[in-house]
Every structure is written in structure tokens, then in C-alpha cells.
Amino acid sequence: MRQHSIPVWYSNTNIVGAQQWQDEIGAALQRCDWFVVVLSPNSATSMWVKRELSYALNQNRFENRIIPILYQPSDFEQLSWTLSLLQMVDFTRTFDEGCVDLLRVWGLGYRK
């Protein structure tokens, strides 16, 4: 996404030592325009992913701006029953096809 000039916030790379990580996640959620949730067996059972998704679902500004990415088959309804109502971007086929579909959301073409 960064190669296509889409800014990305990801906790593993954006939180540095000595920061209060829960505060940093909250601040990032308040700043972002879109919410992308990557669905996998691990994320489907993560309490923090559930909390972040619940926050996004309760914010009017994220109406039609939540993108569930199916990375691996999983029981994603554990996170929220509403996920099945949203159009998934499927990365289980190939990475390139998933990128094409994801970038189309923003009207962008995929460049390798």
C-alpha cells in the first residue's frame, strides 16, 4: 500500500519502545480515514482486534470505510457478525489479485 502512496499505520512498525501501546493504537484509530482488518485464525480470536473493530464499527466516519481482508480462512464472525455484511477483499487466491481488488477501492491500479 505504501508503494501506491497510501499511508499505513501498523502497530509492529509504528510503536517504538517506551510508548504506551494501547494509547498509540487509540490515537492512530482517531487519525485514520479508513479501517482495514486482516482476517486470519489469529485475528479472529484476538481481543485487541475485536476491540479495534468494535471501535471502527461504532464510528459514523467509518461508514463504508471498513475493509475486511480475508488473508486466511477463519471464523471471522467471532469478531463481529456484521463482517459478513461487508464486501471482503480476498487475498486467499493470490497476493496480486488481492492487491488489485484492494487498490480498486481507492480507484488505484496495482503496480508490482
C-alpha positions as CSV (number, residue, x, y, z in Angstrom):
1,M,0.0,0.0,0.0
2,R,2.9,2.4,0.8
3,Q,4.2,1.7,-2.7
4,H,1.0,3.2,-4.0
5,S,1.2,6.3,-1.8
6,I,-1.4,5.0,0.7
7,P,-0.2,5.9,4.2
8,V,-0.4,2.8,6.6
9,W,-0.3,2.6,10.3
10,Y,0.7,-0.8,11.7
11,S,1.4,-1.4,15.3
12,N,4.5,-3.6,14.8
13,T,6.3,-0.9,12.9
14,N,4.8,2.3,14.3
15,I,5.0,1.8,18.0
16,V,8.5,2.3,19.4
17,G,9.9,1.3,22.7
18,A,8.7,3.1,25.9
19,Q,5.4,4.1,24.4
20,Q,2.1,3.2,25.9
21,W,0.9,0.9,23.0
22,Q,-2.8,1.0,23.9
23,D,-2.7,4.8,23.8
24,E,-0.8,4.8,20.5
25,I,-3.4,2.4,18.9
26,G,-6.2,4.6,20.1
27,A,-4.6,7.7,18.7
28,A,-4.0,6.0,15.4
29,L,-7.6,4.9,15.2
30,Q,-8.7,8.5,15.8
31,R,-6.4,9.8,13.0
32,C,-7.2,7.3,10.2
33,D,-9.7,7.7,7.4
34,W,-10.2,4.0,6.6
35,F,-10.1,0.9,8.7
36,V,-8.7,-2.3,7.2
37,V,-9.0,-5.5,9.3
38,V,-6.9,-8.5,8.2
39,L,-8.8,-11.7,8.9
40,S,-7.0,-14.9,9.9
41,P,-7.4,-17.5,12.5
42,N,-5.2,-15.5,14.9
43,S,-7.0,-12.2,14.3
44,A,-10.4,-13.8,14.6
45,T,-9.6,-14.7,18.2
46,S,-7.7,-11.6,19.2
47,M,-9.4,-9.5,21.8
48,W,-7.4,-6.4,20.6
49,V,-8.5,-6.8,17.0
50,K,-12.1,-7.2,18.3
51,R,-11.8,-4.0,20.3
52,E,-10.3,-2.1,17.4
53,L,-13.0,-3.4,15.0
54,S,-15.8,-2.5,17.5
55,Y,-14.4,1.0,17.8
56,A,-14.5,1.4,14.0
57,L,-18.0,-0.1,13.7
58,N,-19.3,2.5,16.2
59,Q,-17.8,5.5,14.4
60,N,-20.0,7.1,11.8
61,R,-17.0,8.4,9.9
62,F,-16.1,4.8,9.0
63,E,-19.4,4.2,7.3
64,N,-18.5,2.4,4.0
65,R,-14.8,2.8,5.0
66,I,-14.2,-0.6,6.7
67,I,-12.4,-3.1,4.6
68,P,-12.2,-6.7,5.7
69,I,-9.3,-8.5,4.1
70,L,-9.5,-12.3,4.0
71,Y,-5.9,-13.3,4.5
72,Q,-6.6,-16.9,5.6
73,P,-9.9,-18.8,6.0
74,S,-11.2,-18.2,9.5
75,D,-14.3,-17.9,11.7
76,F,-14.2,-14.1,11.4
77,E,-17.8,-13.8,12.8
78,Q,-16.1,-14.3,16.2
79,L,-15.0,-10.7,15.8
80,S,-18.4,-9.3,14.7
81,W,-21.4,-10.8,13.0
82,T,-21.5,-7.6,10.9
83,L,-18.4,-8.6,9.0
84,S,-20.4,-10.9,6.8
85,L,-22.4,-7.9,5.6
86,L,-19.3,-6.2,4.2
87,Q,-17.6,-6.9,0.9
88,M,-14.4,-8.9,1.6
89,V,-11.2,-8.4,-0.3
90,D,-9.9,-11.9,-0.9
91,F,-6.2,-12.5,-0.6
92,T,-6.6,-16.3,-0.3
93,R,-6.4,-16.6,-4.1
94,T,-3.1,-14.8,-4.9
95,F,-1.4,-11.8,-3.4
96,D,-1.5,-9.9,-6.7
97,E,-5.3,-10.5,-7.2
98,G,-5.9,-9.3,-3.6
99,C,-3.9,-6.2,-4.2
100,V,-5.8,-5.4,-7.4
101,D,-9.1,-5.7,-5.6
102,L,-7.9,-3.7,-2.6
103,L,-6.5,-0.8,-4.5
104,R,-9.6,-0.7,-6.7
105,V,-11.4,0.5,-3.5
106,W,-9.5,3.8,-3.8
107,G,-9.6,3.9,-7.6
108,L,-6.0,2.9,-8.0
109,G,-4.3,0.4,-10.3
110,Y,-1.8,-2.2,-8.9
111,R,1.8,-1.8,-9.8
112,K,4.2,-4.6,-8.8
